[in-house]
Amino acid sequence: MQTITWLRRFKKNKHGVSTVITVVLSLVIVVVIVANIVLWSYTMNQYDLERKQESLSFTVTSHSEWFFVQSEYQINLGSRTAGSYLDTRTDDGSFETFREGNPRRLDINGTFIIDLTTFQFAHIQGVEIVLKFRASDLGEAWVLKAYNWTANSYSNNEFNVTSFTPTTTTGWDYYRVSIGDGWQDYVRSSDGKMFVQFHDTIADSAQTTVRIDFLGVRVKVTNFSFKNSGAVTSHVVSMWVINSTVHARYAVSFYINSGTNASFTSVTIRLPDGQYMLKAVTERGNIFVYS
């Protein structure tokens, strides 16, 4: 009889213990859920606060500064009659004068040094050469070339313009050359040295005088300058390049500390000609625009 009574009590107590365990576990689950909700709410509030505190502005440059001839031009054919190589380093109306010899030819070349400390060889996307000159004879074409370090000779095979015929004897002509793919053949990787040659194409009856106001070389680079005026460090994760024909996204990863300026050079981002818009997207989802 006592055994039966003890079993009944045990069964009753067992149900009581089960109820207590169920209640405790339920409370633990509720506490965990509430804690996660509070933590999530705090995290989101903190995220929203940091997102509102982000403030970036930026500019972009697509070229280096100009690099000029280092010393007087070497004259292979013809002669120099006035001025100095220093007159060809600024587009200001001051010029150096050369004249065809006998036979009626002019051939000069100069040495240019690209600053590879500032513009690293691996970051360069191309090279531009610009010549501002005036020729007294409109009847012959003129050629810009550069020394090809691979072929060990002067060439313009990769140039977008291979010759130029003057249009005026009283004003100034601009002869612009762009070297895209293959530019590495014309810039020596060890020191940035370039040899640029300028000559006529044929010997004719006229003894042509050529005045050079400006001759310069610069490299194509895509360099971004950011200013972080916000209260938090910003992580830029993508850049968009947009115009009427281009809508391209580039994945990037760079950080700008609060209250600082920082510059970043991209090898992959190519800027189109003409008008375009740039968008910098941060890890927090903010978008900052340059146009």
Beta strands, then each sheet from edge to edge (+ up, - down):
strand 1: 56-63
strand 2: 74-77
strand 3: 79-82
strand 4: 96-99
strand 5: 107-113
strand 6: 126-135
strand 7: 142-148
strand 8: 153-155
strand 9: 173-179
strand 10: 193-200
strand 11: 209-228
strand 12: 234-242
strand 13: 247-256
strand 14: 261-266
strand 15: 277-282
strand 16: 287-290
sheet 1: 1+ 11- 4+ 3-
sheet 2: 1+ 11- 6+ 9-
sheet 3: 1+ 11- 14+
sheet 4: 2+ 5- 10+ 7- 8+
sheet 5: 13+ 12- 15+ 16-
end
